[in-house]
Amino acid sequence: MQESFSIGDLGRLTGCQVVTIRYYEKIGILAEPGRSGGGHRIYGPEHRDRLTFVRKARELGFSLDTVRSLLSLSETPEGTPCADVDHIASRHLVDVREKIAALKSLEGTLEGLLDICSHTTVEQCRVLDALRD
């Protein structure tokens, strides 16, 4: 007999919120499950495995569109070069590095604002002055 899970069980097994599981079904990332006689969703191991893949990809910062591409590639592995996946991951790495650079710039700006702060009163606050200018 095949394993089956309720939506709550699937959420606990994969670390996904129930609302996220329903959303993924709605947008077609996760196949609609079968239903019990009472109308409750019944998920199988294939749902668990796919949802785990999606969650891990999202934790790495891949967009849902990119997750779709990765899922598509993973579903047709025979004859598909790994370079296709590498290309997607490399593009994402470039994006991550750009975000890190932007955050480091932001960090420097905030440090600079705090360095010029005279720590007196809000009325004389240099941080607030900088936000107004």
QUIDABEL-V673440 format. One record per backbone hydrogen bond with DSSP energy under -1.0 kcal/mol. NH is the residue of the N-H (numbers start at 1). CO is the residue of the C=O. If there is no record, write none. Layout:
((NH	CO) (NH	CO))
This chain:
((5	43) (10	6) (11	7) (12	8) (13	9) (14	10) (15	11) (16	11) (21	17) (22	18) (23	19) (24	20) (25	21) (26	22) (27	23) (28	25) (29	24) (30	24) (34	42) (36	40) (39	36) (42	34) (43	5) (48	44) (49	45) (50	46) (51	47) (52	48) (53	49) (54	50) (55	51) (56	52) (57	53) (58	54) (59	55) (60	56) (61	58) (62	57) (67	63) (68	64) (69	65) (70	66) (71	67) (72	68) (73	69) (74	70) (75	71) (80	77) (84	81) (86	82) (87	83) (88	84) (89	85) (90	86) (91	87) (92	88) (93	89) (94	90) (95	91) (96	92) (97	93) (98	94) (99	95) (100	96) (101	97) (102	98) (103	99) (104	100) (105	101) (106	102) (107	103) (108	104) (109	105) (110	106) (111	107) (112	108) (113	109) (114	110) (115	111) (116	112) (124	121) (125	122) (129	125) (130	126) (131	127) (132	128) (133	129))
